[in-house]
Amino acid sequence: MRVADPLDYTETTVSAVMDRVRGYIARASNRPEDQIEKADTALAGVSVHLLTQTDVDFLYLVTTDTDAGRGVVAALDAQGFEGQVEYRNGFEFIDEIA
């Protein structure tokens, strides 16, 4: 685990993926896009940063927010990062973490 660098929102891939995630979560949860938490879309931005700016080729995204996790995977797949991220539900690891 590491703390991510600040996101560069001017990077078109970061913005595009974050927008896709916001839309995915809104549709999946039946909420307006402006009510989606920024942290959920930031997961996508951090994922893009890791895949494009570091030597990371594959990552596991661990969150307890199913819509966010699935949305990040769908958005990254649509943006050309197919098969490079896998969502894992954080509740699967509760016993190990606690």
C-alpha positions as CSV (number, residue, x, y, z in Angstrom):
1,M,0.0,0.0,0.0
2,R,1.2,3.5,-0.7
3,V,-0.1,7.0,-0.7
4,A,-0.9,8.2,-4.2
5,D,0.6,11.4,-5.8
6,P,-1.8,14.2,-6.4
7,L,-3.9,13.6,-9.5
8,D,-3.3,15.6,-12.7
9,Y,-6.9,16.4,-13.7
10,T,-5.6,18.0,-16.9
11,E,-4.4,14.5,-18.1
12,T,-7.2,13.5,-20.5
13,T,-7.1,9.8,-19.7
14,V,-7.5,10.6,-16.0
15,S,-10.5,12.9,-16.6
16,A,-12.1,10.5,-19.1
17,V,-11.9,7.5,-16.8
18,M,-13.1,9.5,-13.8
19,D,-16.1,10.7,-15.8
20,R,-16.9,7.2,-16.9
21,V,-16.8,5.9,-13.3
22,R,-19.1,8.8,-12.1
23,G,-21.6,7.8,-14.8
24,Y,-21.4,4.1,-14.0
25,I,-21.9,4.7,-10.3
26,A,-24.8,7.1,-10.9
27,R,-26.6,4.5,-13.2
28,A,-25.9,1.6,-10.9
29,S,-27.0,3.4,-7.7
30,N,-29.8,5.5,-9.3
31,R,-28.3,8.7,-8.1
32,P,-27.5,12.0,-9.9
33,E,-23.9,12.2,-11.0
34,D,-23.3,15.3,-8.8
35,Q,-24.0,13.2,-5.7
36,I,-21.2,10.7,-6.4
37,E,-18.4,10.9,-3.9
38,K,-15.2,12.3,-5.3
39,A,-13.2,9.6,-3.5
40,D,-14.9,7.0,-5.6
41,T,-13.9,8.6,-8.9
42,A,-10.4,9.3,-7.5
43,L,-9.9,5.5,-7.3
44,A,-10.1,5.5,-11.1
45,G,-7.7,8.5,-11.4
46,V,-5.1,6.8,-9.1
47,S,-5.4,3.6,-11.1
48,V,-4.8,5.4,-14.4
49,H,-1.8,7.2,-12.8
50,L,-0.3,3.9,-11.6
51,L,-0.8,2.2,-15.0
52,T,0.6,5.0,-17.1
53,Q,3.2,6.7,-14.9
54,T,4.8,3.8,-13.0
55,D,6.1,0.4,-13.8
56,V,2.8,-1.2,-12.6
57,D,1.2,-3.5,-15.2
58,F,-1.6,-4.9,-13.1
59,L,-3.3,-3.8,-10.0
60,Y,-5.9,-5.0,-7.5
61,L,-8.5,-2.4,-6.5
62,V,-9.8,-3.1,-3.0
63,T,-12.9,-1.2,-1.9
64,T,-16.1,-2.1,-0.1
65,D,-18.1,0.0,-2.6
66,T,-19.2,-2.5,-5.2
67,D,-20.4,0.1,-7.6
68,A,-17.1,2.1,-7.5
69,G,-15.0,-1.1,-7.9
70,R,-17.0,-2.4,-10.8
71,G,-17.2,1.1,-12.3
72,V,-13.4,1.5,-12.2
73,V,-12.8,-1.8,-13.9
74,A,-15.5,-1.0,-16.6
75,A,-14.1,2.5,-17.2
76,L,-10.5,1.3,-17.5
77,D,-11.5,-1.5,-19.8
78,A,-13.3,1.0,-22.0
79,Q,-10.3,3.3,-22.0
80,G,-7.9,0.6,-23.3
81,F,-6.6,-1.0,-20.0
82,E,-8.4,-4.3,-20.5
83,G,-7.4,-6.9,-18.0
84,Q,-5.0,-4.7,-16.1
85,V,-7.2,-4.1,-13.0
86,E,-9.2,-6.5,-10.8
87,Y,-11.8,-5.3,-8.3
88,R,-11.8,-7.1,-4.9
89,N,-14.4,-6.5,-2.3
90,G,-12.8,-5.2,0.8
91,F,-15.2,-7.2,3.0
92,E,-13.4,-10.4,1.8
93,F,-10.3,-9.2,3.8
94,I,-12.0,-8.0,7.0
95,D,-10.7,-10.9,9.1
96,E,-7.2,-10.4,7.8
97,I,-7.2,-6.7,8.3
98,A,-8.9,-6.6,11.8
